[in-house]
């Protein structure tokens, strides 16, 4: 055994933990950055009642596609955890309450839907063309609506839930989906290939 082959073995074994540490650090930083983006997108809103119109759903789905299903869902879970412990990360917080009390309110179902939709968007939109991105965005929005409307309908009835929690948002949802596809297509074109 030559001295260079002996030296290569320990270096290779040391590269594993260093690489794993960098990968974990990268994931943590991306999740933190994503939760900041989600918070900012929640604060940019058009006031509606009982559910405000924000850019949040688009950001949830863009993060899911850009990060992949696991990190996208983990990022949304971090955001939801931040809100659950009382940080004012949601739309209309702290004005309409914070923490679990806010999450149990009219937007609770939409918030729960974010987690599933981020995972779905990451699974459905990764590595595909424009049609696959569009399917990920529209499918993710459908998931968010399904969770949100089910939750809202339990509180105010299905007809009112549709009139207050979906109908006013349909056109904006289509526009946010198109904007998300354009943003993701632009990011893919700009990002270096690996």
C-alpha positions as CSV (number, residue, x, y, z in Angstrom):
1,X,0.0,0.0,0.0
2,X,1.5,3.3,-1.0
3,X,1.5,6.3,1.2
4,X,-0.8,8.2,-1.1
5,X,-3.5,5.5,-0.9
6,X,-3.3,5.4,2.9
7,X,-3.7,9.2,3.0
8,X,-6.7,9.1,0.6
9,X,-8.7,6.8,2.8
10,X,-8.8,8.9,6.0
11,X,-9.6,12.0,3.9
12,X,-12.5,10.3,2.2
13,X,-13.9,9.2,5.5
14,X,-13.6,12.7,6.9
15,X,-15.4,14.2,3.9
16,X,-18.6,12.3,4.7
17,X,-19.3,14.1,8.0
18,X,-18.2,17.5,6.6
19,X,-20.4,17.1,3.6
20,X,-23.3,16.0,5.8
21,X,-22.8,19.0,8.1
22,X,-22.8,21.4,5.1
23,X,-25.9,19.7,3.7
24,X,-27.7,20.1,7.0
25,X,-26.6,23.7,7.4
26,X,-27.8,24.5,3.9
27,X,-31.2,22.9,4.6
28,X,-31.6,24.9,7.8
29,X,-30.6,28.2,6.2
30,X,-33.0,27.5,3.3
31,X,-35.8,26.7,5.7
32,X,-35.2,29.8,7.7
33,X,-35.1,31.9,4.5
34,X,-38.3,30.3,3.3
35,X,-40.1,31.0,6.6
36,X,-39.1,34.6,6.3
37,X,-40.5,34.7,2.7
38,X,-43.7,33.1,4.0
39,X,-44.0,35.7,6.7
40,X,-43.4,38.6,4.3
41,X,-46.0,37.1,1.8
42,X,-48.5,36.9,4.6
43,X,-48.1,40.6,5.5
44,X,-48.7,41.7,1.8
45,X,-52.4,41.4,1.7
46,X,-55.7,42.7,0.3
47,X,-58.1,42.8,3.2
48,X,-61.0,40.4,3.0
49,X,-63.2,38.8,5.6
50,X,-63.0,36.1,7.0
51,X,-59.9,35.1,5.0
52,X,-57.4,37.7,3.8
53,X,-56.0,37.6,0.3
54,X,-52.2,37.3,0.4
55,X,-49.3,36.0,-1.8
56,X,-48.7,33.2,0.7
57,X,-50.2,30.4,-1.3
58,X,-47.9,31.2,-4.3
59,X,-44.9,31.3,-2.0
60,X,-45.8,28.0,-0.3
61,X,-46.0,26.3,-3.7
62,X,-42.9,27.9,-5.2
63,X,-41.0,26.8,-2.1
64,X,-42.3,23.3,-2.5
65,X,-41.2,23.1,-6.1
66,X,-37.9,24.9,-5.6
67,X,-36.9,23.0,-2.4
68,X,-38.4,19.7,-3.2
69,X,-41.2,17.9,-1.3
70,X,-39.3,17.2,1.9
71,X,-37.5,20.5,2.5
72,X,-40.5,22.4,1.1
73,X,-42.9,20.7,3.6
74,X,-40.3,21.1,6.4
75,X,-40.0,24.8,5.7
76,X,-43.8,25.2,5.9
77,X,-43.8,23.1,9.1
78,X,-41.2,25.5,10.6
79,X,-43.3,28.5,9.6
80,X,-46.4,26.9,11.2
81,X,-44.4,26.1,14.3
82,X,-43.2,29.7,14.5
83,X,-46.9,30.8,14.4
84,X,-48.0,28.2,16.9
85,X,-45.6,29.4,19.5
86,X,-46.8,33.0,19.1
87,X,-44.6,34.7,16.6
88,X,-46.6,37.1,14.5
89,X,-45.9,35.4,11.2
90,X,-49.5,35.0,9.9
91,X,-51.7,37.5,8.0
92,X,-53.5,39.8,10.4
93,X,-51.2,38.9,13.4
94,X,-51.0,40.2,16.0
95,X,-54.2,42.2,15.4
96,X,-56.5,39.0,15.2
97,X,-54.6,37.0,17.8
98,X,-51.5,34.9,17.7
99,X,-50.4,31.3,18.3
100,X,-52.8,28.4,18.4
101,X,-55.8,30.7,19.0
102,X,-55.2,32.2,15.5
103,X,-54.6,28.8,13.9
104,X,-57.9,27.6,15.3
105,X,-59.7,30.6,13.6
106,X,-61.1,30.8,10.1
107,X,-57.8,30.4,8.3
108,X,-56.7,27.3,10.2
109,X,-57.7,24.9,7.4
110,X,-55.8,26.9,4.8
111,X,-52.7,26.9,7.1
112,X,-52.9,23.1,7.4
113,X,-53.4,22.8,3.7
114,X,-50.1,24.7,3.2
115,X,-48.1,21.8,4.6
116,X,-49.7,19.1,2.3
117,X,-49.7,21.5,-0.7
118,X,-45.9,22.2,-0.3
119,X,-45.2,18.5,-0.3
120,X,-47.4,17.9,-3.3
121,X,-45.9,20.8,-5.3
122,X,-42.4,19.5,-4.6
123,X,-43.4,16.0,-5.7
124,X,-45.4,17.1,-8.7
125,X,-43.3,20.0,-10.0
126,X,-39.8,18.8,-9.7
127,X,-37.8,18.4,-12.9
128,X,-40.7,19.0,-15.2
129,X,-41.5,21.5,-17.9
130,X,-44.1,24.3,-17.9
131,X,-47.1,21.9,-17.9
132,X,-45.7,20.1,-14.9
133,X,-45.1,23.4,-13.1
134,X,-48.6,24.5,-13.9
135,X,-50.1,21.2,-12.6
136,X,-48.1,21.6,-9.4
137,X,-49.3,25.1,-8.8
138,X,-52.9,24.5,-9.7
139,X,-53.0,21.2,-7.8
140,X,-51.3,22.7,-4.8
141,X,-53.9,25.6,-4.8
142,X,-56.7,23.0,-5.0
143,X,-55.3,21.2,-2.0
144,X,-55.1,24.5,0.0
145,X,-58.7,25.3,-1.0
146,X,-59.9,21.8,0.0
147,X,-58.4,22.0,3.5
148,X,-59.4,25.7,3.9
149,X,-63.0,25.2,2.7
150,X,-63.5,22.1,4.8
151,X,-62.4,23.9,7.9
152,X,-64.4,27.0,7.1
153,X,-67.5,25.0,6.2
154,X,-67.5,23.4,9.6
155,X,-67.7,26.8,11.2
156,X,-70.0,28.7,8.9
157,X,-71.6,26.2,6.5
158,X,-70.5,25.1,3.0
159,X,-72.4,27.8,1.0
160,X,-71.0,30.6,3.1
161,X,-67.6,29.0,3.1
162,X,-67.6,28.9,-0.7
163,X,-68.9,32.5,-1.0
164,X,-66.4,33.9,1.5
165,X,-63.4,31.5,1.3
166,X,-63.1,30.5,-2.4
167,X,-65.2,32.4,-4.9
168,X,-63.5,35.8,-4.3
169,X,-60.1,34.2,-4.7
170,X,-60.4,32.1,-7.8
171,X,-59.2,34.7,-10.4
172,X,-56.3,35.7,-8.1
173,X,-55.4,32.1,-7.6
174,X,-55.1,31.6,-11.4
175,X,-52.9,34.7,-11.6
176,X,-50.8,33.5,-8.7
177,X,-50.4,30.1,-10.3
178,X,-49.3,31.7,-13.6
179,X,-46.9,34.0,-11.7
180,X,-45.5,31.1,-9.8
181,X,-44.9,29.1,-13.0
182,X,-43.1,32.1,-14.6
183,X,-41.0,32.6,-11.5
184,X,-40.0,28.9,-11.3
185,X,-39.3,28.8,-15.0
186,X,-37.1,31.9,-14.6
187,X,-35.3,30.4,-11.6
188,X,-34.6,27.2,-13.5
189,X,-33.2,29.1,-16.5
190,X,-31.1,31.3,-14.2
191,X,-29.8,28.7,-11.8
192,X,-26.7,26.8,-12.8
193,X,-27.2,23.2,-13.9
194,X,-25.9,20.6,-11.5
